[in-house]
Amino acid sequence: MNAWQSGPFILNVSSGDIKAFCMCGLSKTGPLCDGTHKITDIKPEVVKFTEDKRLRVCGCQKSKRLPYCDGSHNG
């Protein structure tokens, strides 16, 4: 997988939002899914949010907590 950027994406989500996060690493619109995974067996992580949140979403694709950032880009 290639990194989309060296640090996390900061996304604000609202209660009721549904986001599909890329898990295959091929999306051209990372960190969100653009459907490119259809050439793989990997599915996006679809999350429905029940509260307003500010997210740190992995941009380097090295996190062990994908789709969320765990600070792996620092090391």
MODELLER restraints for C-alpha pairs under 7 A, 6 or more apart:
rsr = mdl.restraints
at = mdl.atoms
rsr.add(forms.Gaussian(group=physical.xy_distance, feature=features.Distance(at['CA:1:A'], at['CA:25:A']), mean=5.37, stdev=0.5))
rsr.add(forms.Gaussian(group=physical.xy_distance, feature=features.Distance(at['CA:1:A'], at['CA:61:A']), mean=6.79, stdev=0.5))
rsr.add(forms.Gaussian(group=physical.xy_distance, feature=features.Distance(at['CA:2:A'], at['CA:25:A']), mean=6.88, stdev=0.5))
rsr.add(forms.Gaussian(group=physical.xy_distance, feature=features.Distance(at['CA:3:A'], at['CA:59:A']), mean=6.09, stdev=0.5))
rsr.add(forms.Gaussian(group=physical.xy_distance, feature=features.Distance(at['CA:3:A'], at['CA:60:A']), mean=4.25, stdev=0.5))
rsr.add(forms.Gaussian(group=physical.xy_distance, feature=features.Distance(at['CA:3:A'], at['CA:61:A']), mean=5.61, stdev=0.5))
rsr.add(forms.Gaussian(group=physical.xy_distance, feature=features.Distance(at['CA:4:A'], at['CA:30:A']), mean=6.40, stdev=0.5))
rsr.add(forms.Gaussian(group=physical.xy_distance, feature=features.Distance(at['CA:4:A'], at['CA:59:A']), mean=5.27, stdev=0.5))
rsr.add(forms.Gaussian(group=physical.xy_distance, feature=features.Distance(at['CA:4:A'], at['CA:60:A']), mean=6.01, stdev=0.5))
rsr.add(forms.Gaussian(group=physical.xy_distance, feature=features.Distance(at['CA:5:A'], at['CA:59:A']), mean=5.03, stdev=0.5))
rsr.add(forms.Gaussian(group=physical.xy_distance, feature=features.Distance(at['CA:5:A'], at['CA:60:A']), mean=5.65, stdev=0.5))
rsr.add(forms.Gaussian(group=physical.xy_distance, feature=features.Distance(at['CA:6:A'], at['CA:59:A']), mean=6.17, stdev=0.5))
rsr.add(forms.Gaussian(group=physical.xy_distance, feature=features.Distance(at['CA:6:A'], at['CA:60:A']), mean=5.27, stdev=0.5))
rsr.add(forms.Gaussian(group=physical.xy_distance, feature=features.Distance(at['CA:6:A'], at['CA:73:A']), mean=6.29, stdev=0.5))
rsr.add(forms.Gaussian(group=physical.xy_distance, feature=features.Distance(at['CA:7:A'], at['CA:59:A']), mean=5.48, stdev=0.5))
rsr.add(forms.Gaussian(group=physical.xy_distance, feature=features.Distance(at['CA:7:A'], at['CA:60:A']), mean=6.21, stdev=0.5))
rsr.add(forms.Gaussian(group=physical.xy_distance, feature=features.Distance(at['CA:7:A'], at['CA:73:A']), mean=6.08, stdev=0.5))
rsr.add(forms.Gaussian(group=physical.xy_distance, feature=features.Distance(at['CA:8:A'], at['CA:56:A']), mean=5.60, stdev=0.5))
rsr.add(forms.Gaussian(group=physical.xy_distance, feature=features.Distance(at['CA:8:A'], at['CA:57:A']), mean=5.29, stdev=0.5))
rsr.add(forms.Gaussian(group=physical.xy_distance, feature=features.Distance(at['CA:8:A'], at['CA:58:A']), mean=4.74, stdev=0.5))
rsr.add(forms.Gaussian(group=physical.xy_distance, feature=features.Distance(at['CA:8:A'], at['CA:59:A']), mean=4.72, stdev=0.5))
rsr.add(forms.Gaussian(group=physical.xy_distance, feature=features.Distance(at['CA:8:A'], at['CA:69:A']), mean=6.11, stdev=0.5))
rsr.add(forms.Gaussian(group=physical.xy_distance, feature=features.Distance(at['CA:9:A'], at['CA:56:A']), mean=5.67, stdev=0.5))
rsr.add(forms.Gaussian(group=physical.xy_distance, feature=features.Distance(at['CA:9:A'], at['CA:57:A']), mean=5.01, stdev=0.5))
rsr.add(forms.Gaussian(group=physical.xy_distance, feature=features.Distance(at['CA:9:A'], at['CA:58:A']), mean=6.34, stdev=0.5))
rsr.add(forms.Gaussian(group=physical.xy_distance, feature=features.Distance(at['CA:9:A'], at['CA:59:A']), mean=5.95, stdev=0.5))
rsr.add(forms.Gaussian(group=physical.xy_distance, feature=features.Distance(at['CA:10:A'], at['CA:54:A']), mean=6.83, stdev=0.5))
rsr.add(forms.Gaussian(group=physical.xy_distance, feature=features.Distance(at['CA:10:A'], at['CA:55:A']), mean=5.56, stdev=0.5))
rsr.add(forms.Gaussian(group=physical.xy_distance, feature=features.Distance(at['CA:10:A'], at['CA:56:A']), mean=4.88, stdev=0.5))
rsr.add(forms.Gaussian(group=physical.xy_distance, feature=features.Distance(at['CA:10:A'], at['CA:57:A']), mean=6.34, stdev=0.5))
rsr.add(forms.Gaussian(group=physical.xy_distance, feature=features.Distance(at['CA:11:A'], at['CA:54:A']), mean=5.72, stdev=0.5))
rsr.add(forms.Gaussian(group=physical.xy_distance, feature=features.Distance(at['CA:11:A'], at['CA:55:A']), mean=5.05, stdev=0.5))
rsr.add(forms.Gaussian(group=physical.xy_distance, feature=features.Distance(at['CA:11:A'], at['CA:56:A']), mean=6.61, stdev=0.5))
rsr.add(forms.Gaussian(group=physical.xy_distance, feature=features.Distance(at['CA:12:A'], at['CA:53:A']), mean=5.83, stdev=0.5))
rsr.add(forms.Gaussian(group=physical.xy_distance, feature=features.Distance(at['CA:12:A'], at['CA:54:A']), mean=4.45, stdev=0.5))
rsr.add(forms.Gaussian(group=physical.xy_distance, feature=features.Distance(at['CA:12:A'], at['CA:55:A']), mean=6.16, stdev=0.5))
rsr.add(forms.Gaussian(group=physical.xy_distance, feature=features.Distance(at['CA:13:A'], at['CA:52:A']), mean=5.57, stdev=0.5))
rsr.add(forms.Gaussian(group=physical.xy_distance, feature=features.Distance(at['CA:13:A'], at['CA:53:A']), mean=5.36, stdev=0.5))
rsr.add(forms.Gaussian(group=physical.xy_distance, feature=features.Distance(at['CA:13:A'], at['CA:54:A']), mean=6.35, stdev=0.5))
rsr.add(forms.Gaussian(group=physical.xy_distance, feature=features.Distance(at['CA:14:A'], at['CA:49:A']), mean=6.81, stdev=0.5))
rsr.add(forms.Gaussian(group=physical.xy_distance, feature=features.Distance(at['CA:14:A'], at['CA:51:A']), mean=6.01, stdev=0.5))
rsr.add(forms.Gaussian(group=physical.xy_distance, feature=features.Distance(at['CA:14:A'], at['CA:52:A']), mean=4.09, stdev=0.5))
rsr.add(forms.Gaussian(group=physical.xy_distance, feature=features.Distance(at['CA:14:A'], at['CA:53:A']), mean=6.44, stdev=0.5))
rsr.add(forms.Gaussian(group=physical.xy_distance, feature=features.Distance(at['CA:15:A'], at['CA:49:A']), mean=5.22, stdev=0.5))
rsr.add(forms.Gaussian(group=physical.xy_distance, feature=features.Distance(at['CA:15:A'], at['CA:50:A']), mean=4.55, stdev=0.5))
rsr.add(forms.Gaussian(group=physical.xy_distance, feature=features.Distance(at['CA:15:A'], at['CA:51:A']), mean=4.08, stdev=0.5))
rsr.add(forms.Gaussian(group=physical.xy_distance, feature=features.Distance(at['CA:15:A'], at['CA:52:A']), mean=4.99, stdev=0.5))
rsr.add(forms.Gaussian(group=physical.xy_distance, feature=features.Distance(at['CA:16:A'], at['CA:48:A']), mean=6.28, stdev=0.5))
rsr.add(forms.Gaussian(group=physical.xy_distance, feature=features.Distance(at['CA:16:A'], at['CA:49:A']), mean=5.43, stdev=0.5))
rsr.add(forms.Gaussian(group=physical.xy_distance, feature=features.Distance(at['CA:16:A'], at['CA:50:A']), mean=5.75, stdev=0.5))
rsr.add(forms.Gaussian(group=physical.xy_distance, feature=features.Distance(at['CA:17:A'], at['CA:48:A']), mean=5.77, stdev=0.5))
rsr.add(forms.Gaussian(group=physical.xy_distance, feature=features.Distance(at['CA:17:A'], at['CA:49:A']), mean=5.51, stdev=0.5))
rsr.add(forms.Gaussian(group=physical.xy_distance, feature=features.Distance(at['CA:18:A'], at['CA:46:A']), mean=6.94, stdev=0.5))
rsr.add(forms.Gaussian(group=physical.xy_distance, feature=features.Distance(at['CA:18:A'], at['CA:47:A']), mean=5.59, stdev=0.5))
rsr.add(forms.Gaussian(group=physical.xy_distance, feature=features.Distance(at['CA:18:A'], at['CA:48:A']), mean=4.34, stdev=0.5))
rsr.add(forms.Gaussian(group=physical.xy_distance, feature=features.Distance(at['CA:18:A'], at['CA:49:A']), mean=6.37, stdev=0.5))
rsr.add(forms.Gaussian(group=physical.xy_distance, feature=features.Distance(at['CA:19:A'], at['CA:46:A']), mean=5.66, stdev=0.5))
rsr.add(forms.Gaussian(group=physical.xy_distance, feature=features.Distance(at['CA:19:A'], at['CA:47:A']), mean=5.45, stdev=0.5))
rsr.add(forms.Gaussian(group=physical.xy_distance, feature=features.Distance(at['CA:19:A'], at['CA:48:A']), mean=6.62, stdev=0.5))
rsr.add(forms.Gaussian(group=physical.xy_distance, feature=features.Distance(at['CA:20:A'], at['CA:32:A']), mean=5.82, stdev=0.5))
rsr.add(forms.Gaussian(group=physical.xy_distance, feature=features.Distance(at['CA:20:A'], at['CA:33:A']), mean=5.59, stdev=0.5))
rsr.add(forms.Gaussian(group=physical.xy_distance, feature=features.Distance(at['CA:20:A'], at['CA:44:A']), mean=5.76, stdev=0.5))
rsr.add(forms.Gaussian(group=physical.xy_distance, feature=features.Distance(at['CA:20:A'], at['CA:45:A']), mean=5.53, stdev=0.5))
rsr.add(forms.Gaussian(group=physical.xy_distance, feature=features.Distance(at['CA:20:A'], at['CA:46:A']), mean=4.26, stdev=0.5))
rsr.add(forms.Gaussian(group=physical.xy_distance, feature=features.Distance(at['CA:20:A'], at['CA:47:A']), mean=6.46, stdev=0.5))
rsr.add(forms.Gaussian(group=physical.xy_distance, feature=features.Distance(at['CA:21:A'], at['CA:31:A']), mean=5.78, stdev=0.5))
rsr.add(forms.Gaussian(group=physical.xy_distance, feature=features.Distance(at['CA:21:A'], at['CA:32:A']), mean=4.43, stdev=0.5))
rsr.add(forms.Gaussian(group=physical.xy_distance, feature=features.Distance(at['CA:21:A'], at['CA:33:A']), mean=5.22, stdev=0.5))
rsr.add(forms.Gaussian(group=physical.xy_distance, feature=features.Distance(at['CA:21:A'], at['CA:44:A']), mean=5.39, stdev=0.5))
rsr.add(forms.Gaussian(group=physical.xy_distance, feature=features.Distance(at['CA:21:A'], at['CA:45:A']), mean=5.06, stdev=0.5))
rsr.add(forms.Gaussian(group=physical.xy_distance, feature=features.Distance(at['CA:21:A'], at['CA:46:A']), mean=6.25, stdev=0.5))
rsr.add(forms.Gaussian(group=physical.xy_distance, feature=features.Distance(at['CA:21:A'], at['CA:67:A']), mean=6.41, stdev=0.5))
rsr.add(forms.Gaussian(group=physical.xy_distance, feature=features.Distance(at['CA:22:A'], at['CA:30:A']), mean=6.42, stdev=0.5))
rsr.add(forms.Gaussian(group=physical.xy_distance, feature=features.Distance(at['CA:22:A'], at['CA:31:A']), mean=5.59, stdev=0.5))
rsr.add(forms.Gaussian(group=physical.xy_distance, feature=features.Distance(at['CA:22:A'], at['CA:32:A']), mean=5.17, stdev=0.5))
rsr.add(forms.Gaussian(group=physical.xy_distance, feature=features.Distance(at['CA:22:A'], at['CA:33:A']), mean=4.35, stdev=0.5))
rsr.add(forms.Gaussian(group=physical.xy_distance, feature=features.Distance(at['CA:22:A'], at['CA:44:A']), mean=4.98, stdev=0.5))
rsr.add(forms.Gaussian(group=physical.xy_distance, feature=features.Distance(at['CA:22:A'], at['CA:45:A']), mean=6.69, stdev=0.5))
rsr.add(forms.Gaussian(group=physical.xy_distance, feature=features.Distance(at['CA:23:A'], at['CA:42:A']), mean=6.76, stdev=0.5))
rsr.add(forms.Gaussian(group=physical.xy_distance, feature=features.Distance(at['CA:23:A'], at['CA:43:A']), mean=6.58, stdev=0.5))
rsr.add(forms.Gaussian(group=physical.xy_distance, feature=features.Distance(at['CA:23:A'], at['CA:44:A']), mean=5.20, stdev=0.5))
rsr.add(forms.Gaussian(group=physical.xy_distance, feature=features.Distance(at['CA:23:A'], at['CA:45:A']), mean=6.56, stdev=0.5))
rsr.add(forms.Gaussian(group=physical.xy_distance, feature=features.Distance(at['CA:23:A'], at['CA:67:A']), mean=6.96, stdev=0.5))
rsr.add(forms.Gaussian(group=physical.xy_distance, feature=features.Distance(at['CA:24:A'], at['CA:37:A']), mean=5.96, stdev=0.5))
rsr.add(forms.Gaussian(group=physical.xy_distance, feature=features.Distance(at['CA:24:A'], at['CA:42:A']), mean=5.72, stdev=0.5))
rsr.add(forms.Gaussian(group=physical.xy_distance, feature=features.Distance(at['CA:26:A'], at['CA:36:A']), mean=6.16, stdev=0.5))
rsr.add(forms.Gaussian(group=physical.xy_distance, feature=features.Distance(at['CA:26:A'], at['CA:37:A']), mean=6.81, stdev=0.5))
rsr.add(forms.Gaussian(group=physical.xy_distance, feature=features.Distance(at['CA:27:A'], at['CA:33:A']), mean=5.74, stdev=0.5))
rsr.add(forms.Gaussian(group=physical.xy_distance, feature=features.Distance(at['CA:27:A'], at['CA:34:A']), mean=5.44, stdev=0.5))
rsr.add(forms.Gaussian(group=physical.xy_distance, feature=features.Distance(at['CA:27:A'], at['CA:36:A']), mean=5.73, stdev=0.5))
rsr.add(forms.Gaussian(group=physical.xy_distance, feature=features.Distance(at['CA:28:A'], at['CA:34:A']), mean=6.78, stdev=0.5))
rsr.add(forms.Gaussian(group=physical.xy_distance, feature=features.Distance(at['CA:31:A'], at['CA:59:A']), mean=6.64, stdev=0.5))
rsr.add(forms.Gaussian(group=physical.xy_distance, feature=features.Distance(at['CA:33:A'], at['CA:44:A']), mean=6.46, stdev=0.5))
rsr.add(forms.Gaussian(group=physical.xy_distance, feature=features.Distance(at['CA:37:A'], at['CA:43:A']), mean=6.43, stdev=0.5))
rsr.add(forms.Gaussian(group=physical.xy_distance, feature=features.Distance(at['CA:56:A'], at['CA:68:A']), mean=5.95, stdev=0.5))
rsr.add(forms.Gaussian(group=physical.xy_distance, feature=features.Distance(at['CA:56:A'], at['CA:69:A']), mean=5.57, stdev=0.5))
rsr.add(forms.Gaussian(group=physical.xy_distance, feature=features.Distance(at['CA:57:A'], at['CA:67:A']), mean=5.79, stdev=0.5))
rsr.add(forms.Gaussian(group=physical.xy_distance, feature=features.Distance(at['CA:57:A'], at['CA:68:A']), mean=4.31, stdev=0.5))
rsr.add(forms.Gaussian(group=physical.xy_distance, feature=features.Distance(at['CA:57:A'], at['CA:69:A']), mean=5.06, stdev=0.5))
rsr.add(forms.Gaussian(group=physical.xy_distance, feature=features.Distance(at['CA:58:A'], at['CA:66:A']), mean=6.64, stdev=0.5))
rsr.add(forms.Gaussian(group=physical.xy_distance, feature=features.Distance(at['CA:58:A'], at['CA:67:A']), mean=5.77, stdev=0.5))
rsr.add(forms.Gaussian(group=physical.xy_distance, feature=features.Distance(at['CA:58:A'], at['CA:68:A']), mean=5.10, stdev=0.5))
rsr.add(forms.Gaussian(group=physical.xy_distance, feature=features.Distance(at['CA:58:A'], at['CA:69:A']), mean=4.21, stdev=0.5))
rsr.add(forms.Gaussian(group=physical.xy_distance, feature=features.Distance(at['CA:60:A'], at['CA:73:A']), mean=5.99, stdev=0.5))
rsr.add(forms.Gaussian(group=physical.xy_distance, feature=features.Distance(at['CA:62:A'], at['CA:72:A']), mean=5.90, stdev=0.5))
rsr.add(forms.Gaussian(group=physical.xy_distance, feature=features.Distance(at['CA:62:A'], at['CA:73:A']), mean=6.89, stdev=0.5))
rsr.add(forms.Gaussian(group=physical.xy_distance, feature=features.Distance(at['CA:63:A'], at['CA:69:A']), mean=5.72, stdev=0.5))
rsr.add(forms.Gaussian(group=physical.xy_distance, feature=features.Distance(at['CA:63:A'], at['CA:70:A']), mean=5.44, stdev=0.5))
rsr.add(forms.Gaussian(group=physical.xy_distance, feature=features.Distance(at['CA:63:A'], at['CA:72:A']), mean=5.45, stdev=0.5))
rsr.add(forms.Gaussian(group=physical.xy_distance, feature=features.Distance(at['CA:64:A'], at['CA:70:A']), mean=6.83, stdev=0.5))
